[in-house]
Amino acid sequence: MIRLLSTRPITATALLLWQRQYAVSAAERLGSYASEDMTNVDHLVIGGGVVGLAVGRQLAARQGNTLVVEKNRGFGMETSSRNSEVIHAGIYYPKTSLRTRLCIEGKNMLYKYCQEHNVPFKKTGKWVVAQNDEQAEYLRQLAEHCADVDVPVHMVSQKQAKHDEPCVQAHAVLASPTTGIIDSHALMSALHQDLTERGADLAVGTEVQAIHRDDTGGYRVLVATGDTDVPYMAVRAASVVNAAGLWADRIACMLVPDDHEWHSKYKLHFAKGRYYLHTNSSNSPSISVQRLVYPVPDKQITSLGTHLTLDMGGAIRFGPDLEWVSSNTDYATDGGEPIKKVAAAIAEYLPMIQAKDLAPGYTGIRPKLQLPGGVFRDFVIKEESDAGFPGFVNLVGIESPGLTSSLAIAQMVDRLLH
């Protein structure tokens, strides 16, 4: 077994005190470690979200040892737990994109994994609803695209739609029967249990500070442990997987000089989304829906719109909206679109909804390679031998459908390394 690092969370104050105490840069500190003072691993996975856990589980099945490091006090505390918890079908993105291929593969793998590991899920199905002729034409084109990528969908007549979902208003409806919902926390717990049973370790409260290419092969990685007695440790890894989510661009750029192309090529932009709960008070209308309901997305698929989802208990929630922010830690629920504007967007397909029926729920942040208003950007899943870093895999811009794709991403990383 790998010698575990501290599981205490790091505080900014404690880290600053350690840095002042030693008064050297992270790079200098990393260079000061002798080989015999380093923890040696075959696979180091940076990031303990759903993708990092899935990758750690996958690599742990191979010979050698695997360590997953996560800077937060527990796994999956950022994007992985602040989303819609939807198992996507794979209907929106270009045919040849990783976001389509890995979503479709991952969806099938995920349903199977949930059944085998008792992870709560429901194959609820989903409607994409149009409100005018132009949007209805988009649905027809989307149906053709789905046939091309072999994802089952079908158009629903207005009469049938009104019968099946009397609360929903739509000019046209495209049904996606393989869409579902999942308990993302239960999924991550199962992945964590799997990877530890396979002999891997997860070290939480452990933040990467510096990465160097080792002269003898592999990588030297400095981590802050959150332990005042041993505030830093060095890890030597034969291979490294950067699954750091909102921080993936910063992790990647630790390897390269300031003028390297990765600083622009892998730069992330942060799309904050707020989720709203249906208050279900005595003054609110009674709403009953059996499936997820999505509006037609914007043309660049920057966002899938403020949609209606269900949790595992059947409660209704709406979101996310979209606000571009500069900080990847800004989870405040205030600000953003006025709640009346959010309610108006929802009322296009659920006309009884008013602002008084909504309550702020939670927020999430998506790590997007796509610029605000920019064109579609695919996942980056790349083993970086071409850049001079063999055995280093970057996972950058892993936003939606990252949760759905997680097991397929892990399988792809395994193939890239082995």
C-alpha positions in Angstrom: 0.0 0.0 0.0 1.1 3.6 -0.6 2.0 5.7 2.4 -1.1 7.9 2.8 -0.8 11.6 3.1 -2.7 13.7 5.7 -6.5 13.8 5.3 -6.8 17.1 7.1 -8.1 20.0 4.9 -5.6 22.7 3.9 -6.4 26.3 5.0 -4.9 29.2 3.1 -3.6 30.7 6.4 -1.8 27.4 7.3 -0.3 27.1 3.9 0.9 30.7 4.0 2.6 30.1 7.3 4.4 27.0 6.0 5.6 29.0 2.9 6.9 31.8 5.1 8.6 29.3 7.4 10.5 27.7 4.6 10.8 30.8 2.4 11.4 28.9 -0.8 9.3 28.4 -3.9 7.4 25.2 -4.6 9.7 24.5 -7.5 12.8 24.9 -5.3 11.3 22.8 -2.6 10.5 20.0 -5.0 14.1 20.1 -6.4 15.5 19.7 -2.9 14.0 16.2 -2.3 16.4 13.2 -2.6 15.0 10.2 -4.4 14.9 8.1 -1.3 12.7 10.7 0.4 10.0 10.5 -2.2 6.8 8.4 -2.2 6.9 6.3 -5.4 3.8 5.4 -7.4 3.0 4.0 -10.8 0.0 6.2 -11.4 -0.8 9.6 -9.8 -4.3 11.0 -10.5 -4.7 14.7 -9.7 -8.3 15.4 -8.8 -10.9 13.4 -6.8 -14.0 14.3 -8.6 -16.1 11.7 -10.4 -13.7 11.5 -13.4 -10.6 11.3 -11.2 -12.2 8.6 -9.1 -13.2 6.7 -12.2 -9.7 7.0 -13.6 -8.1 5.9 -10.3 -10.4 2.9 -10.2 -9.6 1.9 -13.8 -5.8 2.2 -13.3 -5.9 0.4 -10.0 -6.9 -2.7 -11.8 -3.5 -2.8 -13.4 -0.2 -4.0 -11.7 1.5 -1.3 -9.7 0.2 1.3 -7.2 -2.2 4.2 -7.8 -2.7 7.3 -5.8 -5.5 9.9 -6.2 -4.9 13.3 -4.6 -7.7 15.7 -3.9 -7.1 19.2 -2.5 -10.5 19.4 -0.8 -11.5 17.7 2.5 -13.5 15.1 0.6 -14.0 13.7 -2.9 -16.3 15.3 -5.4 -16.9 18.6 -3.7 -16.9 20.8 -6.8 -18.4 20.3 -10.3 -19.1 16.6 -9.6 -21.6 17.4 -6.8 -22.9 20.7 -8.1 -24.8 19.7 -11.3 -28.1 18.4 -12.6 -27.2 14.7 -11.8 -28.4 13.7 -15.3 -27.3 10.6 -17.2 -27.2 12.2 -20.7 -28.1 10.3 -23.9 -25.5 12.0 -26.1 -27.8 13.9 -28.5 -26.4 17.4 -28.9 -22.8 17.5 -29.9 -21.0 16.8 -33.2 -20.9 13.2 -34.4 -17.1 12.8 -34.3 -16.6 14.7 -31.0 -15.4 13.0 -27.8 -18.3 14.6 -26.0 -20.7 12.5 -28.2 -18.7 9.3 -28.4 -17.8 9.1 -24.7 -21.2 10.2 -23.6 -22.9 7.3 -25.5 -20.3 4.8 -24.3 -20.3 6.2 -20.8 -24.1 6.2 -20.6 -24.3 2.4 -21.3 -21.4 1.7 -18.9 -22.9 3.8 -16.2 -26.4 2.2 -16.3 -24.7 -1.2 -16.0 -22.4 0.0 -13.2 -25.3 1.4 -11.2 -27.2 -1.9 -11.5 -24.1 -3.9 -10.4 -23.2 -1.6 -7.5 -26.6 -0.6 -6.2 -26.2 3.1 -7.1 -29.6 4.7 -7.2 -30.7 5.8 -10.7 -33.9 6.2 -12.8 -34.2 6.0 -16.6 -36.8 8.8 -16.5 -36.5 9.9 -20.2 -36.4 13.5 -21.3 -38.2 15.8 -23.5 -36.7 18.7 -25.5 -39.5 21.1 -26.2 -39.9 23.7 -29.0 -42.1 26.8 -28.7 -42.2 27.9 -32.3 -41.7 26.6 -35.9 -38.0 27.5 -35.9 -37.3 25.5 -32.8 -39.4 22.7 -34.1 -37.2 22.5 -37.2 -34.2 22.3 -34.9 -35.8 19.3 -33.2 -36.3 17.6 -36.6 -32.6 18.2 -37.4 -31.6 16.9 -34.0 -33.6 13.7 -34.6 -31.7 13.2 -37.8 -28.4 13.7 -36.0 -29.5 11.2 -33.3 -30.3 8.6 -36.0 -26.8 9.2 -37.4 -25.1 8.5 -34.0 -27.5 5.7 -33.1 -29.2 7.3 -30.1 -32.9 6.5 -29.9 -35.2 9.5 -30.0 -38.7 10.1 -31.4 -41.1 13.0 -32.0 -44.2 13.2 -29.8 -47.4 14.5 -31.2 -49.0 17.5 -29.4 -52.0 15.4 -28.5 -49.8 12.7 -27.0 -47.7 15.3 -25.2 -50.7 16.9 -23.6 -51.9 13.5 -22.4 -48.5 12.4 -21.0 -47.5 15.8 -19.5 -50.5 18.0 -19.1 -48.4 20.7 -17.2 -45.9 21.1 -20.0 -46.5 23.5 -22.9 -44.8 22.7 -26.2 -45.3 23.4 -29.9 -43.2 20.3 -30.7 -41.5 17.6 -28.6 -38.5 15.4 -29.1 -38.3 12.5 -26.6 -35.0 10.9 -25.5 -35.9 7.7 -23.7 -32.4 6.7 -22.6 -31.8 9.9 -20.5 -31.9 9.4 -16.8 -31.0 10.7 -13.3 -28.4 9.4 -10.8 -27.4 9.9 -7.2 -24.0 11.4 -8.0 -22.8 11.1 -4.4 -23.6 7.4 -4.2 -21.8 6.9 -7.6 -18.7 8.6 -6.2 -18.8 6.6 -3.0 -19.0 3.4 -5.1 -16.1 4.4 -7.2 -14.1 5.3 -4.1 -14.8 1.9 -2.6 -13.9 0.2 -5.8 -10.5 1.9 -6.1 -9.6 1.2 -2.5 -10.6 -2.4 -2.8 -8.3 -2.6 -5.8 -5.4 -1.4 -3.6 -5.4 2.3 -4.7 -5.4 5.2 -2.2 -7.2 8.5 -2.1 -5.4 11.3 -0.2 -7.8 14.3 0.5 -6.7 17.7 1.8 -3.7 17.2 -0.5 -2.9 20.0 -3.0 -0.4 19.8 -5.8 2.1 22.7 -5.7 4.6 21.9 -8.4 5.3 19.3 -11.1 8.7 18.5 -12.8 9.6 16.1 -15.5 12.1 13.7 -13.8 15.5 13.2 -15.6 15.2 9.5 -15.1 11.6 9.2 -16.4 8.3 10.0 -14.9 7.4 13.0 -12.8 8.2 14.6 -9.5 5.2 16.2 -7.8 5.2 18.4 -4.7 2.0 18.3 -2.6 0.9 20.3 0.4 -0.5 17.9 3.0 -2.3 20.1 5.5 -0.2 18.6 8.2 1.8 21.1 10.3 4.4 18.5 11.2 5.0 17.5 7.6 3.5 20.3 5.5 4.9 19.1 2.2 5.6 15.7 0.6 7.1 14.8 -2.8 5.7 12.0 -5.0 7.6 10.4 -7.9 5.1 9.0 -10.4 5.7 7.0 -13.5 2.6 8.5 -15.0 0.3 11.4 -14.1 -3.3 12.1 -15.0 -4.5 15.6 -14.7 -8.2 15.3 -13.7 -8.3 18.5 -11.8 -11.6 19.8 -13.2 -11.8 23.6 -12.5 -8.1 23.7 -11.9 -6.9 21.5 -14.8 -5.4 24.4 -16.8 -3.3 25.5 -13.8 -2.1 21.9 -13.2 -1.1 21.5 -16.8 0.8 24.8 -16.9 2.9 23.8 -13.9 4.9 21.7 -16.3 5.6 24.3 -18.9 7.3 27.8 -19.1 5.2 31.0 -19.1 5.4 31.4 -22.9 4.2 27.8 -23.7 1.1 27.3 -25.9 -0.7 25.4 -23.1 -1.4 28.7 -21.3 -3.8 29.8 -24.1 -4.7 26.4 -25.6 -5.9 25.0 -22.2 -7.2 28.2 -20.6 -10.5 27.6 -18.8 -13.5 29.9 -18.6 -15.9 29.6 -15.8 -19.6 29.3 -16.4 -21.6 29.6 -13.1 -25.1 28.2 -13.0 -27.7 28.6 -10.3 -30.3 25.9 -9.5 -33.7 26.7 -8.1 -36.1 24.6 -6.1 -39.9 24.5 -6.6 -41.2 25.8 -3.3 -44.2 23.5 -3.3 -46.0 25.8 -0.9 -49.7 26.2 -0.4 -49.6 29.3 -2.7 -47.7 27.5 -5.4 -49.4 25.6 -8.2 -49.4 21.8 -8.1 -47.0 20.5 -10.7 -46.6 16.9 -11.7 -44.1 15.8 -14.3 -42.8 12.3 -15.0 -39.6 13.1 -17.0 -37.0 15.8 -17.5 -37.9 18.8 -19.6 -35.4 20.8 -21.6 -35.8 23.9 -23.8 -34.0 24.1 -27.1 -30.4 25.0 -26.4 -28.6 28.0 -27.8 -26.9 27.6 -31.2 -23.4 27.2 -29.8 -24.6 24.7 -27.2 -22.9 26.9 -24.5 -25.8 25.9 -22.2 -28.7 23.5 -22.5 -31.0 26.1 -21.0 -32.8 26.4 -17.7 -34.3 23.0 -17.6 -36.5 21.0 -15.3 -35.0 18.0 -13.6 -36.1 15.6 -10.9 -34.1 14.3 -8.0 -34.2 10.7 -6.8 -37.1 11.5 -4.5 -39.1 13.1 -7.3 -38.7 16.7 -6.2 -38.5 19.3 -9.0 -35.6 21.6 -9.5 -34.7 24.1 -12.3 -31.4 25.2 -13.7 -28.8 26.0 -14.3 -28.8 29.5 -15.6 -25.6 30.9 -17.1 -23.3 33.6 -15.7 -19.6 33.9 -16.8 -17.5 34.5 -13.7 -13.8 35.1 -13.2 -13.5 33.0 -10.1 -13.8 29.2 -10.0 -14.7 29.3 -6.3 -17.7 31.7 -6.5 -20.6 29.6 -5.3 -22.7 32.5 -4.0 -26.4 32.1 -5.0 -27.0 35.8 -5.2 -26.5 37.9 -8.3 -27.0 36.5 -11.8 -30.3 36.8 -13.7 -33.2 38.3 -11.7 -35.5 35.6 -10.5 -38.4 37.0 -12.5 -36.3 36.5 -15.7 -35.5 32.9 -14.6 -39.2 32.2 -14.0 -40.1 33.7 -17.4 -37.7 31.3 -19.1 -39.2 28.3 -17.3 -42.7 29.5 -17.9 -42.2 29.1 -21.7 -42.6 25.4 -21.2 -44.2 25.3 -17.7 -46.7 28.3 -17.9 -48.0 28.1 -14.3 -44.6 28.9 -12.8 -44.0 32.4 -11.3 -41.1 33.9 -9.5 -42.8 33.3 -6.1 -42.7 29.6 -6.8 -38.9 29.4 -6.9 -36.3 29.4 -4.1 -32.5 29.5 -4.6 -31.0 26.1 -4.3 -27.3 25.8 -5.0 -24.8 26.8 -7.6 -22.2 24.9 -9.8 -19.3 26.1 -12.0 -18.5 24.5 -15.3 -14.9 24.5 -16.6 -15.3 25.5 -20.2 -12.7 25.8 -23.0 -15.3 27.5 -25.0 -15.1 31.3 -24.8 -18.3 33.3 -23.9 -20.1 33.5 -27.2 -17.5 31.3 -28.8 -17.7 28.1 -30.9 -18.0 24.6 -29.6 -14.9 23.1 -27.9 -14.5 19.4 -27.3 -13.1 17.6 -24.3 -9.3 17.6 -24.2 -8.1 14.0 -23.4 -4.5 13.8 -24.5 -1.4 11.9 -23.6 1.3 14.6 -24.0 4.2 12.7 -25.6 4.1 15.1 -28.6 4.8 18.0 -26.2 7.7 16.2 -24.6 5.8 14.8 -21.6 5.3 11.0 -22.1 3.0 9.4 -19.6 1.3 12.7 -18.7 -2.4 12.8 -19.6 -4.3 16.1 -19.6 -8.1 16.1 -19.1 -9.2 19.7 -19.7 -12.6 21.2 -20.3 -14.4 18.2 -18.8 -17.8 19.7 -18.3 -21.2 18.3 -19.3 -21.5 15.4 -20.1 -18.5 14.6 -17.9 -20.4 12.7 -15.2 -22.1 10.5 -17.8 -18.8 10.0 -19.7 -16.7 9.3 -16.6 -16.3 5.5 -16.9 -15.6 5.8 -20.7 -13.1 8.6 -20.0 -11.3 6.3 -17.5 -11.2 3.5 -20.1 -9.8 5.9 -22.7 -7.1 7.1 -20.3 -6.1 3.5 -19.6 -5.7 2.9 -23.3 -3.6 6.0 -23.7 -1.2 5.0 -21.0 -1.1 1.2 -21.7 
